[in-house]
Amino acid sequence: MTVKNDFKNDALKKDLVRDVVLRDAIYIYAQALDNSGETDYWCASNSEVYKLSKYSDPEAAVFRECIDDVQTNGRHWPIIAGNLQCRVTWKGNCLITVKPMTLDEAGRLSPVLLFLNIYKNQRRDVINVLETLSNITGREISDDNDNGINHLERVLNWPRWRIFLHIAIYSRRVRND
């Protein structure tokens, strides 16, 4: 008797690929400020931050798909104030949008995106990443975000079941921003 692994469900296949390629880490996405079209990707894991090798890195490709998925299917989760916004899916994929004070060459805001799974253990490291984001990306982050970051820290230190319950009660389905 042979067992056939047939992935007819593309969504299931994508979830399996994401779980294999993406680690228990926080991913950072920032467009270049010189409007060159370049994008920088970083991965923060185990208190270390390293830059992913541009667009061709398989990890970066899966990361971009995750960003699209959360922006399309995510729910607005109003746990952060200031220049921070949060979208989350039921599976725990979370996209935090940070609007820095640094403008690009055309005078526009160029947000920085942080992606993580809030049900995994690295959720507790997101505060350290947010506090060092200006050093990582070279953008100036407003001090007005401190209250939002403090509240986010409290929420992310809760047990997984309580975070899920908070998402179920307070998150709202919204159209793409």
C-alpha positions in Angstrom: 0.0 0.0 0.0 1.4 3.4 -0.9 0.6 6.7 0.7 0.2 9.6 -1.6 0.9 13.1 -0.4 -1.3 15.2 -2.7 -1.5 18.9 -1.9 -4.7 19.9 -3.6 -5.3 22.6 -1.1 -2.9 25.5 -1.9 -3.7 27.2 1.4 -2.5 24.1 3.4 0.6 23.9 1.2 1.4 27.5 1.8 1.0 27.1 5.6 3.4 24.1 5.6 6.0 26.1 3.6 5.7 29.0 5.9 6.2 26.8 9.0 9.3 25.2 7.4 10.9 28.4 6.0 10.1 31.0 8.7 11.7 30.4 12.1 10.5 31.4 15.5 11.7 34.9 14.8 10.6 38.5 14.2 11.0 39.7 10.6 11.5 43.4 9.7 10.7 45.0 6.4 11.8 48.5 5.4 11.8 50.2 2.0 14.9 52.2 1.0 14.6 55.9 1.8 16.3 56.9 -1.4 13.2 55.7 -3.5 15.5 53.3 -5.4 12.9 50.5 -5.0 15.2 48.4 -2.9 13.9 46.8 0.2 15.8 45.7 3.3 14.8 42.6 5.3 16.1 41.7 8.8 15.5 38.7 11.0 15.6 39.0 14.8 16.1 35.7 16.6 17.7 34.8 19.9 18.6 38.4 20.7 20.5 38.7 17.4 19.5 40.7 14.3 20.9 39.9 10.9 20.1 41.2 7.4 18.5 38.8 4.9 20.1 38.7 1.5 17.7 40.9 -0.5 14.9 39.9 -2.7 16.2 36.4 -3.7 16.3 34.9 -0.3 13.6 32.2 0.1 13.0 33.4 3.6 12.3 37.0 2.3 10.0 35.6 -0.3 7.9 33.8 2.2 8.0 36.8 4.5 6.5 39.0 1.7 3.7 36.5 1.2 3.0 36.6 5.0 2.8 40.4 4.9 0.3 40.2 2.0 -1.7 37.6 3.8 -2.0 39.6 7.0 -2.7 42.8 5.3 -5.5 41.1 3.2 -7.0 38.7 5.8 -5.8 40.2 9.1 -8.0 42.0 11.6 -7.2 45.4 13.2 -6.1 44.7 16.8 -6.2 48.0 18.7 -3.7 47.2 21.4 -1.2 49.8 20.4 -1.4 53.6 20.4 0.7 56.3 18.8 2.4 55.7 15.4 2.0 51.9 15.7 -0.7 49.8 14.2 -1.4 46.1 14.5 -3.1 43.5 12.3 -3.5 39.9 13.3 -4.9 36.7 12.0 -6.6 33.9 13.9 -3.4 31.8 13.5 -1.4 34.4 15.3 0.4 36.0 12.4 0.8 39.6 13.5 2.0 42.6 11.5 3.0 45.7 13.4 3.3 48.8 11.3 5.7 51.5 12.7 5.4 54.9 11.2 8.8 56.6 11.8 9.5 60.3 11.8 12.2 59.9 9.1 10.8 60.7 5.6 12.0 59.3 2.3 13.6 61.6 -0.4 10.2 62.5 -1.7 9.0 63.6 1.8 6.7 60.7 2.4 6.4 58.4 5.4 8.0 55.0 4.8 6.6 52.6 7.4 8.6 49.7 8.8 6.8 46.4 9.2 7.4 43.8 11.9 6.0 40.3 11.3 5.8 37.6 14.0 3.5 34.9 15.3 2.2 36.1 18.6 1.5 32.6 19.8 5.1 31.7 19.6 7.7 32.5 22.2 9.5 35.2 20.3 6.6 37.5 20.9 8.3 38.5 24.1 11.3 39.8 22.1 9.3 42.2 20.0 9.6 44.9 22.6 13.4 44.8 22.4 13.2 44.9 18.6 10.8 47.9 18.7 13.2 49.7 21.1 16.2 49.2 18.9 14.4 49.6 15.6 16.0 53.0 14.9 19.4 51.4 15.1 18.4 48.5 12.9 16.7 50.4 10.1 18.4 53.9 10.4 15.0 55.6 10.9 14.1 57.9 13.7 11.2 56.5 15.8 9.0 58.8 17.9 9.2 58.7 21.7 5.4 59.0 21.6 5.2 55.3 21.0 6.3 54.5 24.6 2.8 54.1 26.0 1.8 51.9 23.2 4.9 49.8 23.5 4.4 49.4 27.3 0.8 48.2 26.7 1.9 45.9 24.0 4.5 44.4 26.4 1.9 43.7 29.0 -0.4 42.0 26.4 2.4 39.9 24.9 3.4 38.5 28.3 0.0 37.0 28.8 -0.5 33.3 28.2 -1.5 32.3 24.6 -5.1 31.5 25.5 -5.6 35.0 26.9 -4.1 36.6 23.9 -6.4 34.6 21.6 -9.4 35.6 23.8 -8.3 39.3 23.6 -8.1 39.0 19.8 -11.5 37.4 19.6 -13.1 40.2 21.7 -11.3 43.3 20.5 -10.0 42.8 17.0 -12.2 44.0 14.1 -12.3 43.0 10.5 -11.4 46.0 8.4 -10.7 46.6 4.7 -7.1 47.0 3.6 -5.7 50.3 4.9 
